[in-house]
Amino acid sequence: AGKVRSDGPVVVLLSGRNIDMDAHRRIVCGEAPSLKEHAA
């Protein structure tokens, strides 16, 4: 909607409170999440 402007990289993390806390920490610390390890 054009409401957010950034001069650098941006990460959006949406969660329904069911995110693994270790995965959350890795994302917040800048690590790229592995989608393969969470695939069912």
Z-matrix of the N, CA and C atoms (Angstrom, degrees):
N
C 1 1.444
C 2 1.518 1 111.58
N 3 1.328 2 117.38 1 3.52
C 4 1.459 3 120.28 2 178.10
C 5 1.512 4 114.37 3 74.27
N 6 1.321 5 118.41 4 18.95
C 7 1.467 6 120.85 5 -177.21
C 8 1.522 7 112.98 6 -89.50
N 9 1.324 8 117.17 7 -14.35
C 10 1.460 9 120.45 8 -179.27
C 11 1.515 10 108.58 9 -117.93
N 12 1.312 11 115.82 10 128.00
C 13 1.455 12 121.25 11 176.55
C 14 1.527 13 107.51 12 -120.93
N 15 1.323 14 116.17 13 137.52
C 16 1.454 15 120.21 14 -177.86
C 17 1.515 16 110.44 15 -136.90
N 18 1.318 17 114.95 16 143.26
C 19 1.462 18 120.47 17 174.59
C 20 1.524 19 111.67 18 -96.96
N 21 1.330 20 116.56 19 0.95
C 22 1.463 21 120.40 20 -178.22
C 23 1.514 22 111.03 21 -150.25
N 24 1.318 23 116.09 22 -169.59
C 25 1.466 24 121.02 23 -179.14
C 26 1.528 25 112.27 24 -61.72
N 27 1.322 26 115.86 25 146.09
C 28 1.463 27 121.99 26 -179.75
C 29 1.527 28 108.56 27 -134.65
N 30 1.323 29 116.06 28 140.45
C 31 1.461 30 121.74 29 174.67
C 32 1.513 31 107.84 30 -122.70
N 33 1.321 32 116.11 31 132.87
C 34 1.461 33 121.44 32 175.21
C 35 1.517 34 106.47 33 -114.57
N 36 1.324 35 115.99 34 123.94
C 37 1.458 36 121.26 35 -178.83
C 38 1.519 37 108.16 36 -119.32
N 39 1.333 38 115.68 37 109.30
C 40 1.461 39 121.17 38 178.12
C 41 1.517 40 108.23 39 -104.39
N 42 1.301 41 116.15 40 132.27
C 43 1.460 42 119.85 41 -177.93
C 44 1.515 43 109.74 42 -144.25
N 45 1.306 44 114.67 43 142.09
C 46 1.463 45 120.59 44 173.47
C 47 1.515 46 110.42 45 -94.88
N 48 1.330 47 116.57 46 31.36
C 49 1.465 48 124.49 47 -179.28
C 50 1.521 49 112.80 48 70.78
N 51 1.294 50 117.84 49 14.88
C 52 1.453 51 119.53 50 -179.17
C 53 1.524 52 112.10 51 -112.87
N 54 1.319 53 117.20 52 22.62
C 55 1.463 54 120.37 53 -179.88
C 56 1.530 55 109.57 54 -85.01
N 57 1.306 56 115.41 55 140.01
C 58 1.455 57 121.88 56 175.18
C 59 1.532 58 108.56 57 -63.89
N 60 1.319 59 118.05 58 129.72
C 61 1.461 60 121.41 59 -175.37
C 62 1.526 61 112.33 60 -64.11
N 63 1.326 62 118.24 61 -31.10
C 64 1.460 63 120.02 62 176.34
C 65 1.529 64 110.30 63 -67.64
N 66 1.334 65 116.82 64 -41.39
C 67 1.470 66 120.44 65 176.47
C 68 1.524 67 110.15 66 -64.58
N 69 1.317 68 117.46 67 -39.73
C 70 1.470 69 122.12 68 178.35
C 71 1.530 70 109.82 69 -60.52
N 72 1.327 71 117.00 70 -46.60
C 73 1.463 72 121.22 71 179.91
C 74 1.525 73 111.07 72 -61.34
N 75 1.343 74 116.57 73 -42.97
C 76 1.464 75 119.72 74 -179.81
C 77 1.525 76 111.23 75 -62.79
N 78 1.324 77 117.56 76 -40.92
C 79 1.469 78 121.23 77 179.26
C 80 1.520 79 110.28 78 -65.52
N 81 1.344 80 117.01 79 -46.50
C 82 1.464 81 121.37 80 -179.34
C 83 1.528 82 110.87 81 -62.53
N 84 1.325 83 117.12 82 -33.43
C 85 1.467 84 121.64 83 179.96
C 86 1.529 85 112.48 84 -81.54
N 87 1.325 86 117.31 85 -0.09
C 88 1.458 87 120.79 86 174.13
C 89 1.508 88 116.14 87 97.38
N 90 1.323 89 117.44 88 3.81
C 91 1.458 90 119.52 89 177.96
C 92 1.527 91 109.98 90 -78.57
N 93 1.319 92 116.27 91 144.78
C 94 1.465 93 120.39 92 177.32
C 95 1.526 94 108.82 93 -78.30
N 96 1.326 95 118.00 94 127.91
C 97 1.465 96 119.73 95 179.77
C 98 1.526 97 111.11 96 -69.91
N 99 1.322 98 116.06 97 144.56
C 100 1.456 99 121.32 98 176.64
C 101 1.521 100 108.31 99 -93.40
N 102 1.314 101 116.89 100 113.52
C 103 1.460 102 120.23 101 -179.95
C 104 1.520 103 110.98 102 -75.15
N 105 1.324 104 117.18 103 -24.75
C 106 1.464 105 120.88 104 -179.41
C 107 1.521 106 111.78 105 -66.50
N 108 1.340 107 118.04 106 -38.74
C 109 1.463 108 119.94 107 -176.33
C 110 1.522 109 112.38 108 -71.20
N 111 1.335 110 117.75 109 -17.14
C 112 1.460 111 121.04 110 -179.77
C 113 1.522 112 112.76 111 -105.83
N 114 1.335 113 117.14 112 0.24
C 115 1.467 114 120.32 113 -179.09
C 116 1.523 115 109.99 114 -70.43
N 117 1.314 116 115.08 115 139.73
C 118 1.475 117 119.27 116 -179.71
C 119 1.512 118 110.18 117 -109.34
